[in-house]
């Protein structure tokens, strides 16, 4: 157990280092802003937490892949409010590959396809017609829906909106910041996604 724990910790730390290098590579103009140690440590910690929660299995691999995307997109959004297409395209192809594997193995995939199309599509429509969200938010919820399915993806969306509203109100009260100023949304989605992953909750669990 200790040996596996150490191996997972080392792999997580090393992946964190690679994520930092990748973030700096796709956004060279702002690479001095990004916290190398934080990225390495948070990646390592999440690798270990998910290992303790799920063990080594396909679900663990799926969640770790998703978390690496969250860290990459979330860090960039938090520091620069930018969203890059390359990380999205990579994780999109990976998630589609997982769905194909599940379909070949005989698992039901309709919920996951609908999750991506409905929840992701909803955010894309909001971004297009109201500008209240960005296309990058649609990207992350497309991936979230493909991974979790409709119910959990909609739960993550709901929790993210609630948490985002609370954070927005706190910022307005403490810093006297105007309501029209944008707040990075992907870090908030990342936090709520981690809560759902670690606690393995859905709407039925919450209602009960």
N, C-alpha and C positions, 0 to 999 in steps of 0.2 A: 504493500500500500504506500509506504513512504517513498519507495523507489519510483512508482508510477506518479506520485504526487510531484516529485522533483523533476521528472521528465516532462510532465505536462506544464509545470511552471517554466522550465527552460524554453520549451517550444513556444509558449505564450509570450514570453519576454522577447524571443527572437522574432516572432511574427510582429510584435509591436514595433520593433526596430525596423522591420521591412515596411510596415505601414507608414512609419514616420518618413522613411526615405521616399516612398511612393507619393505621399502627400507633398513633400518638398519638390519632387520631380514635376508633378502636374501643376504646381503653383509656385514656381521659382521666385516670383516677385515678392511673395509674402513668407518665404520659408523661415525667416528669422522670428516670425510670430509664433510658430508652432512649438509646443512644449514636448521635447523629445522624451524626457523621463516620464512625464505623465502618460503619454501614449504607450510607452513600453510597460509601465506598471499596471495601468488599467486593463490593457490587453491580457497581461499575465494573470491578473486577479480574476477576470471574467472567464478565461480558459479554465482556471481551477474551479471556480464556483459551478460552472456548467458541468464540469467533469464530476464533481461531487453530487450534483443533482441528477444527472442522466447516465453517467458512465460513458464508456466508449461504445457508440452505436451510430447509426446513420442519422438519427435525430440530432445527436451531439454535433456531428459534422455540419449538418444543415444550419443549426443555430450559430455555430462558430463562424461559418462563412457569412451569415447575415450580420453578425456582430462586427466582423471586420469591416463590412460595408458601412455600418452605422458609425463606427469610430472614424473612418475616413471622411464620410460625408458630413458627419456631425461636427468634427473638429474644424473642417474648412468653413462650414456655415457659421459656426460660432465666432470665429476670428475674422472672417472676411464677408460673410453673408453672400457667398458665391456657391453655386452648385455646378459641378463639372459632369459632363456626359460620360466620360470614359469609365469611371467607377460604376456608374449605373449600367452601362452596356455589359461590363464584365459580370456583375452580379445577376443581371437579367438572363444572360446565357446560362449561367450556373443554375439558377432556379428553374429554368425551362428544362435543363438536363435532368434535374431531380424529379420533375413532374413526369418526364418521359420514362425514367427508371421506374417510378411508382406505377405508371400505366402498364408497362411491360410485365411487372411483377403481379399485376392483377388488382392493384389497389384502386379505390375510387378517387378520381382526380377532379370531378366536376366542381366540388365545393371550393377547391383551391383556384381553379381557373376563374370561376365566378367571383371569388374574393378579389383576385387581381383586377379583373375587368370592371367590376361594379365599384369597389372602393377606390381603386386607382382612377377609374374613369370619372367618378364623382369629383375628386379633387382636381383633375384636369379641367373639368367643366367650370368649377368654381374659379380656378385660376384664369381661365379664358374669359369668362363673362364678368367677373367681379374684381379680379386682381387682388382679392383678399388673401389668396395664397399664390405660391409660385409653381411653375411647372416642375421644379425640383421636388416639391412636396408631393406632387402627383407621382413622380418617379418612385419615391420611397414607399408610397402606399400601394403602388402596383406590385413592387417586390414583396411588401408585407402581406398583401392579399394572396399572392402566389405561394408564400411560405406557410401562412397560418390558416388560410381559408377565410370565408366571409365573416363568420361570427367573431373570431378573435381579432381579425383585422379591423372590423367595425368597432370592437371594444377598444382597441389601441387608438383608433381615431377619436373616439368619444373621450377617453381619458386624456389624450393629448390636448384636445380643445379645452377641456376643463382646467388642466394644469397650466396651459398657455394663458388662459384668461386670468387665473390667479396670479401668475408671475407678472402679467401685464399690469394688473391693478397694483401690485406691490411696487413695481418700478415707477408707476405714475405717482404713488403716494410718497415714496422715499426720495426719488430723484427729480420729481416734478417734470418727468418726461412727458411729451405730448402723446396722446393716444394714437396719432397717425404714424408715429415712428414705428418701424418694423422691428419685430423680435425674431431672432433665429428660431425656426420651428423644428428643424431636424434634430437638434439636441434634445428637445422636449419629446419628440417621437421616439428617440433612442432610449430615453429614460423609461417611458411607459412600456416600450417593447421589452426591455429588460425585466421590468416588474412582471409582465405577463409570462415571459419565458421562465423566470426563476420560480414564481409561485404557481405556474401552470393553471392560471385562472381563465374563466370565460364568463359570459353574461349570466349563465345559470348559477355558477358558484357565487357570484356577487348577489344575485337576487335571493338566494337561499340564506 
